[in-house]
Structures are given as C-alpha cells and as structure tokens.
Amino acid sequence: MNSQFQPAALPDTKVRVGETAYLPDASGRLTPVSMIKPQHLLEHEMVRKIMGYAVALSDQVTRFKGHTFEDLGDFDALLAQEYGLTKGGAKGNRTYSSFDGLLQIELRIADQLDFGPELQIAKGLLDECLNEWSAESRPEIQAIVTRAFNTDKEGQINRSEIFMMLRLEIEDERWQAAMRAVREAIRVIGSKQYLRFKMRPSVEASWSAVTIDLAAA
C-alpha cells in the first residue's frame, strides 16, 4: 500500500487480562490469542489492514463527492448571478468541460419513482385481458405483463417492463383504462444526483470514464 495513504484507525477488539491477550469470536466469547490457529490470526490481521484502507478510502470518496457538489453548486450560482437569475437554479442534467475539451464532468439527475394504489387496479384490469386472450394470441404482450408484475424483491415491481407496457398500442378499452391507472399511479418521490467523470488524450480520441466505483473497476 502507498505509505502516503494512511488507513483509518479501526477499534482494537483485543483484550488483555494480565499477561494474556484475548480476541472475541463472532459470538463474543473471548479466546486466548495463543490458542487461535496461525492462519486465522493471519486472516484476522489481513482483513483489519485492508478494511483500514477501505474505510479511509470510503471517507475520502465521500469528502470528494461533497466538495465536488459544492464546487459545481458555487459555479452554477456564479452563472446565475452573471445572467441575472434571481430565483431557482440549475435543475436538470448538465455537463461541465475543460477549455481544451479533454475533460468532462457530467451531472445527471434521475427521478426516484414509486407507484400508488392505482397500480393494483391496473393489474386487475390486465388480468382480465390476459384471461380472455388465448395463449396463442399476443404471447409477447402476455410475457411483458407477467414480467412487469414479477417482483425481484418483495414489494417491488419490474419498472422497465411497466414502462414498456405504456408504449404498447392496444385498442382494448380495459387495457387503455389499465394504462391510465398506471400513469396515475406513478409518483415522483425524490431525485438522486449522479456524477460521471470522463477524459480523453486528444479531441480526436474517444472518451474514457474515470472510474471511482470499485464494483465497476
């Protein structure tokens, strides 16, 4: 590890009673260190070492994110002042670029959606449609409806399939009523901001992402 990057100080769970050192196990029982297998002690120390750096890095990323939003907000405020905007401010997606065109910061805002009780009315109407349509007719539509209400997690629905249903053009009055219920069920309960960083060696080159998310690295 880079000696310039200091790990976070994790709580030391080791306990000393007289001359004897103990470590608690996962159930809280104290075990003399001398009785713990060497490979388990080595694993314990390795995990603590890595987690110290992980916690420090997480804190650093959190601070970086906060400073970035603060800097972008200050810049937006300067622009608003320059052009005489006195109420509100930048609300939508926006991109900030370096003068040489080699660096970009994208700020993306995604609505967080939920669905109201109208969705259950829509499901009832769609069930009526599916029950009357034969299995041979419109199988692809039946598959979309089935997937839309198949939950990956308890209490959730497949939102991408729900929006795919809304794009279908079907004349059945119950289908139309169901789609109206779906639209009226959509609730915007908040929004989330996402930052993306991109760079390229020259203006002729393609953009490459500067990855901060470990899962995407």
N, C-alpha and C positions, 0 to 999 in steps of 0.2 A: 504493500500500500504506500501511497505517496506520503512521506513524513510531514509535508506541509498541510495535509488534510487531516485534522485531528478528529478522532472518533468521539462520540458522545460518551459521557460517563454513565454507565448503567449501574443500578443498585447492586451492591455486592451481597449475595444471599448466603455467603459463607459465614458460619457461626463458630466462634472459639469458646470452648469451655476448658479453662486451664490450659494445658499444653495440646489439647486435642482439637482439631478442626473438623467441622461437620458441614455437610451440604444437605439441604432439604430435597427430598424427591418430589415427584409430581403430586403426591398426596399429602405433602407436608411433613413426612417423617424424616427426622434427622439421621443421616448416615455418616459415620466417620469417613473422612476422605481416604484414609489408609485402606478402607475396605472396598472402595469403589474401583472397578476394573480400570486399568490404564487407558483402554480405548474409549471408555465412557467419559473419563476425565478429559482426554484429548478432545473429544467431540464437544464437551461442555465448553471448554475454553475457546475452541474454534468458533462455535456459534456465538458466544459472547463477543468475540473480536469482530466478526462480520456484522453482527447486529449493532455494535457500537458505531461502525462506519455507516450502516444503513440508516440509523436514526439521525445521525449528523447530516447525511445527505438529504434525507427527507425534510429536515428542518431547513436546510439551505434552499431546497427547491421551493418550499412554502414561502420563505422570505423573498426569494427571487420573483415568485408569482405575484406576491403582494406589491413589491416595488415596481414590477412591470405594469400592473394595472394602474398604479398611482402615477407613473410617468406618462402612460397613454392618456389617462384622465386629465392630467395637467396640460398636455399638448392639445387635447380637444378643447379644453377651457380657453386656451390661448387663441385657438382658431375662432371659437365662438365670440370672443372679445374683439378679435380683428374684424370680423364681419358684422358685428353689432347684434348678435343673437343674445337676447336678454332672458329668454325663458326656455327651459328644457335643454337638450343637448343631443349629442350623437347617440342614437338608439340601435341602429342596425349593424349589419356586418360591415367591416371596413378593413382596408389594407394600408399599411404604412411601409414606405420603401426608402432605401438609401438613395442618395442623389445619383450614384453610379449605376443603379439598377441591379446590384448584385446581392442585396439583402432585402428580405421582406418579413414583416410581422403581420400575420392575419389574426383579426379578432372576429370570431364567429359567435353568434348568439342563437341558441336553439330554445324554442319554447318547450316547456315541460307540460305535458298533457295528461289529463285524466278523463274518465268517462262517467257521466251521470247515470241515473236510473233509466233514462230513455233507452239505454243500450239493451237492457233486458227486454223491453218492448220490441225493439228491432229483432232481437234473437227469436222471440216468439213468432213474429211475422215471417222471418226467414225459415223457421222450422216448418211452418205451414206450406211455404213454397216448395221446400225440399221434399216434404211428404207427398205432395201431389205430382211433382215431376218424377218421371220414371228414371231409374238408374242409368238408362242408356242415353237419355236426353240431357244435355248440358252437364256432363260429368265434370268438366273443368271448373264450372261455377260451383258445383257442389263441393269440390275439393277446396276451393278458396274459402267458402263459408265455414267448412269444417275446420280448416286450419286457423281461421280467424278467431274462433272461439275455443280452440285447443290451447290451454294455458301451459306455458313453460314453467311458470311459478304460480303458486297459489294466489288467487286474487288478481292475476294479471291476464291480459289477452294479447294476442298477436297483432300488434298495432299496424305493422306493414301490410298484413292481409286485410285488415279493416279498411285501410285507405285504398287498397287495390279494389275492394268491393265498390267503393264510392265511384270509381272510374268506369265501372261496367254500365252499359246502356241496356236496360231490360225494361220492357213495357209493362210487365205485371204490376197492377196497382198496389198489391201488398209489398212487392219489392220496393216500389217507389216510396211507399209510406215508411218502410223499414229504413231506407237510406235517409229519409228526412229525420227519422228518430235518431239515427247515428250522428248526423250532423249536429242536431240539437243536444246530443249527449256530450259533445266534445267540450271540455273545459280547459282553458289555459290557466294553470295554477302557479306558474312562475317561469323563469327563464334561467339558462345557465350559459356562462361565457367560456369559450374555448380559445386558447392561444395556439397558433401554429407558427413555426419559425422555418424559413427557407433561405437557401443561399445557392449561388452558382459562381463558378470561376470566371465566366465571361457572359456578356449579354447574348451570345450565340448559343450558350450551353443550356441544358435543361436544369430545372430547379431540383435541388435535393433537400430533403427535410432534415432539420436539426432535431434529433430525437432526444427527448428528455424522459419519456415514459419507459421504464425498464421492460415492461411487457412487450413493447414494440421494438426494442433494441435488437 
